[in-house]
Amino acid sequence: MNENRTNWPITALIALGSLIVLLPLYMAVMIAVKSPQQIAQSVLAWPDEWHWGNFAEAVRMTNFFQAFRNSAVITVFSVIFTLLTNSMVAYAISRNMDRKLFKGLYYYFVSALFVPFPIIMLPIVKETAQLGMNNPVGLILLYIVYGLSFNIFLYVGYLKSLPRELEEAAKIDGASIWGTFWRIIFPLLGPINATVAILTCIWAWNDFLLPLVILSKPHMTTLPLAQYVFQSKFGVEYNYAFASYLLALAPMVLVYVFAQRWIIDGVTRGAVK
């Protein structure tokens, strides 16, 4: 059997999938660079005149840089503290899976993956308001906690692949558990740390629902919320709306393009070990 022979059904399926993904992106770009009159004539047609000023107007209407700064601060701190805390919890669980308590904790955290957010949304809103956490700090804390279940699933799967002999050697040299984790284990978590960081980054940057129910003041608005206000106020001006969408989308596209290799590598390792 010739292994180099092209599998045309699979190739056609991939081409169709690519078309389904690229067509909406193409439409978004075409709408963003057209005038309302050009959009009314044809959404898909190449524009006769490019209206790059739509992007400047979208920035002005949405107070883009304020929202961008809020999203960036929330995303960066969410990623940093997620890596620091989630990896430690997963390390403790993975190295004590022979104990009923830690094994139960593992399944307890993983079971949280099956709890839909709308079920716990109202209690969260009330608790954060009562604790005075309906602000970016509270939002960062929620991202760290809600990512715990999936991240522990990834970390524990990856940690099983790391030989325990490394920790035993460190213990013989006098290293404490704390020192062993930071000096030996954490550097070895590079691929899965990259995966968790990128997934958390994309989630925190694009999330709409949590900021909507948690953030209480207009100056705390994140980029997804700014898009919501923009569309509700200028709903018929699709050219400005789509220009704003593309501006908000661009940073995460760049992150994914440069980091997709680590995402795939980390998820694969966490899934099969």
N, C-alpha and C positions, 0 to 999 in steps of 0.2 A: 504493500500500500504506500502510495507516494505521500509523505508527510507534508511536502511543500505545496500540495494542491490546495487551491483556494476553496474555502467552504462558503459558497455563494449564499445559501440561506441565512447563515449567521452574519455574513457581511451585509446583506440587505437589511437584516434586523437591526444591526448596529447603525447603519446609515439612517434608517427610519427613526431610531431613538435619538440620534444626533440632530435630525431635522426637527423633531418635536421639542428638543431643548433650545436649539438655536433660533427657531422662528419667533418665539415670544421676545427674545433678546433683540432680534433684528427690528421687530415692530416697536419696541420701546425706544430704540435709538432713532428710528425714523420719525416717531411722534415727537421726540424731544427736540429735534432740529427743524421742525416745520412750524409754519404759522397755522392758526385754526382753519383758515381757508384751504390750505394745502391738505390738511388732515381730512377735511370734509370731502375733498375730491378723491383722495385715495390714501389709505393708511400705509400700504406696502410699497407704493411707487417711490422711486428715487426723487428727492426734493429738487425743484428747479433752483431754489435759493435756500442756502443754509442759514438758519437763524440761531447762531451761537449765543446771541444775547438772551435766549431763553434760560441758559444756565445762570447768568448773572442775576436775572430777575427772580429765579427760583431761590438763589442764595439770599437775596434781600427779603423775599416774602416769608421765608421759614426761619430767619435768624439762624442760618445754617451753622455758623462757626461756634455759637454758644452751644447748640445741640451737639455738634461734633465734639467739642471739649468734654461735655458731660458723658457722652458715650465712650470716649477714649479713656477717661478716668475710671469709669465703672468697669470697663472691659479689662484694663491693665491690672487693676487691683484684684478683680475676680480671678484672673488667670494666675497671678502670683500666689495668692492665698489658697487657691484650689490645689495647686501643685504641692505647696508646703504641707497642708493639712491632710488632704486625701491620700497622699502617698504614705504618710506616717500611719494612718489608720489601716490602710491596706497591708502595710508591712507587718503590723502587729497581728492582724487577722491571719495572714498567710502563713506566718511562722508558728501559729498556735492553732491550726485547724484540727489538731488531734484532740483539742479540748472542746467540750460540749458548748461552753459559753461562747467561744469565738466562732465556732461553727454555726451556732444559732445566730450570732450577730451577722455573719456573712449572708445567711439566707434572709435575715430580716432586712438588711440593706438592699439586697438584690430584689426582694419582693416589692420594694417601693417603686420599682420600674413599672409596675402594673397599676399604680394608683393614678387615675386621671387628675390633672391639675384642677379642673372645675370643681371637683368634690371638696378640695381643701382650700379653695380660693377665699371663701368668705371668712373662715377662721383666721387665715393668714392676714387678711386686711384688717380685721379687728385687733389681732394681737400686735401687729406692727404699729397701728395707730395708738394703742394703749401704752406701748413701750416707747413711744416717740421715735420709732425706727422707720417711719414712712418718708424716707429720704434716701439719697444714694448709698449711705453706709448700710442701711437696712437691706437695700437691694443687692449690694455686694454680698452680704451675709447669706441672703437667700440663694444666690447663684452657687455659693460654695456648698451649702447644705443640699440643695436639690441635685447638684451634680454628683453627690457622694455615691449614690447607688450604682450608677453606670460606671463611674471612675473606679470604684472598688472592684467591680466585675473585671475591668480591663487590667488593673494593677495586679490583682491576685493571680490572674491567668499568666501574666508576664513573670511575676516573682517566682512562680513554680519552676521556671526555666533556669533560675539562677542557682548555682551550686551552693549548698550550705557549707561546703568546706572553706569557702572564703570567710564566712563569719566565724567558723571555728578557729581558723588561723588568726583572725583579728583578736578573738577572745584570748587565745594563748599569748598574744603579744600584749595583753593587758587592756585592750579597748573595751569600753563600756558598750551597752546596747545602743545608747544615744550616739556615741562616737562611731560605732560600726555602721549605723544607718547613714549618717551624714558623710562619712569618709569612704565607705565601701559600697553600700547599696544604692544610695541616691545617685551617684555618678553613673552607675550601671543602668539606671532607669531612663537613660537618655531617649531612646526611641519611643517608649510609652509616655514619657513626660511630654515629648513633642506632640504626640497624638492628643493627649488630654488638653494640652495648652491650646492647640488649634481648634479643637471641637468646642472648648469653653469660650474661646475668643469669638468664634462665629456665632455661637448661641447668644452670648451676652450682647454682642453688637447688633444682632438682628431681632432680638426679642421685643415683642410688642406688648404682650398681655401683662407680664409682671410689672414693667414700668407704668403701665396704664392704671393698675389697681393700687400700686404702692406709692408712687411719687405724687406728692400733694400740691406742689407749687409750680407755676409756669416756668420759672427760671431753672428748674431741675429737668426740664424736658430733654429726652434723648432723641436721637435721629429718627427711629421708627415712629415715635409720638409726633415729632415735627411733621412727618409725612402725613399722618392722620389729620392733624389740624389743618395742614395745607390743603388737603383734598376736600375736607368738609367745607372750608371757606371759599375755595376757588375750584369747585368741583367741575365746572364746565371748561376750564382752561387746562386741557390735558397736556398741552405742550410744556407748560411750566411744571406740572405735576410729574411728568415722566423725566424731565430734566433733573428734578430733585431726586427722584428714585435712583437715577444713574449715579448721581454724586454720592449718595449714601451707599450705593452698592460697590463702588470702585475700590475702597480700601480692602474689603473682605475678598474681592476677586483677586487682588494682588497677593494677599496673604495665602489664599488657597493655591494659586498658581506656583508660588515659590515653595510651598510646604506640602504639596500633595503627596510627594514621595514618602515623607515621614508619617502622614496620616495612614496611607495604605499599609506601610510597613508595620506600624505600631498596632493597628487594628488586627492585622493578620496574625502577628505574634501573640497578641492577647487572646485571640480566638482559638488558636490551635494548641497552645501549650497546656 
